[in-house]
């Protein structure tokens, strides 16, 4: 199984994707499952020849600890005050941050975080708050970011994520 690779970018950092469509469920009966590449986000199917459980999420998050600054997305006349926190984990589609600032599920935020003292900050134009935990944790899904910023996040994921994400 270690030779499984993304057909688009050739990376071995692939993961079982959530099966939610009728074709995915039907093909699962033949042990043909959808996968997501963790680097290029391509979705494809592979014959595994064995049954596997349906995963909850398609993109693994890597454990990190990066300072982050965030604020509501820009609307005319809105104040530009920002809040601080720490990114606990990161994927190419979202992250979880720890913060003492109150946030509302469904609200949109702009994010900026530093992963190195030698590089300029990465800016996420818009992220939607998907969850808010009781311990000051906030789950975000990236909804708008520049291609260059996405490439920079992919490089971080490539360095921090293990090679093969399939479990037996």
C-alpha positions in Angstrom: 0.0 0.0 0.0 3.0 2.3 0.4 3.1 2.9 -3.4 -0.2 4.8 -3.4 0.2 8.3 -4.8 -1.8 11.2 -6.0 -2.3 11.0 -9.8 -2.1 14.7 -10.2 1.0 15.8 -8.2 2.6 12.4 -7.3 2.6 13.0 -3.6 2.3 10.0 -1.2 0.5 12.3 1.3 -3.0 11.0 0.6 -5.9 10.2 2.8 -9.2 8.5 2.6 -12.0 11.0 1.8 -15.4 11.2 3.3 -17.9 9.0 1.3 -21.1 11.1 1.0 -22.2 10.8 -2.7 -24.2 7.8 -4.0 -21.4 6.7 -6.4 -18.9 6.8 -3.5 -21.2 4.6 -1.3 -21.9 2.2 -4.2 -18.2 1.8 -5.2 -17.3 1.4 -1.5 -19.2 -2.0 -1.8 -16.5 -3.0 -4.2 -13.8 -1.6 -2.0 -13.1 1.3 -4.4 -12.7 4.4 -2.2 -12.3 8.2 -2.7 -9.1 9.7 -1.6 -7.9 13.3 -1.2 -4.3 14.5 -1.7 -3.3 16.5 1.3 -1.1 18.8 -0.8 -3.0 19.5 -4.0 -6.5 18.6 -2.8 -7.2 16.4 -5.8 -9.9 13.9 -5.2 -9.6 10.4 -6.9 -10.6 6.8 -6.3 -8.5 3.8 -5.7 -9.3 0.0 -5.4 -8.1 -1.1 -2.0 -9.4 -4.7 -1.9 -10.5 -4.4 1.8 -13.2 -2.6 3.8 -12.4 0.6 5.6 -14.4 2.9 7.8 -15.8 6.2 6.5 -13.5 9.0 7.8 -14.9 12.1 9.4 -12.7 14.6 7.6 -10.9 14.6 4.3 -7.9 16.7 5.2 -5.7 15.9 8.2 -4.5 18.8 10.2 -0.9 19.0 11.4 -0.1 20.1 14.9 1.6 23.5 14.9 1.9 26.5 17.1 1.9 29.7 15.1 0.9 33.2 16.4 -2.2 34.5 14.6 -4.0 37.8 14.3 -7.6 37.9 13.2 -10.5 40.3 12.7 -14.0 40.3 11.1 -13.8 40.6 7.3 -13.8 44.1 6.0 -17.2 45.7 5.6 -17.7 49.4 5.0 -17.7 51.4 8.2 -16.6 48.5 10.4 -13.9 49.0 13.0 -10.5 47.3 12.1 -9.7 46.1 15.6 -8.0 42.8 15.7 -7.6 39.9 18.1 -4.7 37.5 18.8 -4.5 33.8 19.2 -2.4 30.7 18.4 -3.0 28.3 15.5 -3.0 24.8 17.1 -3.4 22.8 13.9 -3.5 23.5 10.2 -4.6 21.9 6.9 -4.9 23.3 3.4 -8.6 23.9 4.0 -8.8 25.2 7.6 -7.3 25.5 11.0 -8.0 25.5 14.7 -7.0 28.5 16.8 -6.9 29.1 20.6 -8.0 32.5 21.7 -9.7 34.3 24.5 -11.6 36.5 22.1 -15.3 35.7 21.6 -16.3 34.6 18.0 -19.6 33.7 16.6 -20.2 30.5 14.6 -20.9 31.4 10.9 -19.0 34.7 11.1 -16.2 35.5 8.6 -12.7 36.4 9.6 -9.5 37.7 8.0 -6.4 35.9 9.4 -2.7 36.6 9.3 -0.1 34.2 10.8 3.6 33.8 11.0 5.3 30.4 10.7 8.8 31.7 10.5 10.8 34.8 11.6 12.4 34.7 8.1 9.2 34.8 6.0 6.4 37.4 5.6 3.1 36.5 7.3 0.5 34.3 5.4 -2.8 36.1 4.9 -6.1 34.3 4.7 -8.6 36.7 3.1 -11.7 34.9 4.5 -12.2 32.0 6.9 -15.6 31.0 8.2 -16.0 30.0 11.9 -17.3 26.4 11.8 -17.1 25.6 15.5 -16.3 27.3 18.8 -15.2 25.1 21.7 -15.5 25.8 25.4 -11.8 25.9 26.0 -11.3 29.0 23.8 -10.8 26.9 20.6 -12.2 28.0 17.2 -12.5 25.8 14.1 -12.1 27.7 10.8 -12.6 26.7 7.2 -10.7 28.8 4.6 -13.1 30.2 2.0 -10.9 32.7 0.2 -7.1 33.0 -0.1 -4.7 33.9 -2.8 -3.1 31.1 -4.8 0.4 32.1 -3.6 -0.7 32.0 0.1 -2.2 28.5 -0.6 1.1 27.3 -2.0 2.9 28.5 1.1 0.4 26.6 3.3 1.0 23.5 1.2 4.7 23.8 1.7 4.2 23.9 5.5 1.8 20.8 5.3 4.4 19.0 3.1 7.1 19.5 5.7 5.0 18.7 8.8 2.7 15.9 7.6 3.8 12.2 7.6 4.3 10.6 4.2 1.4 8.1 4.0 -1.9 8.7 5.8 -3.5 5.3 5.2 -4.3 3.2 8.2 -4.7 -0.6 8.1 
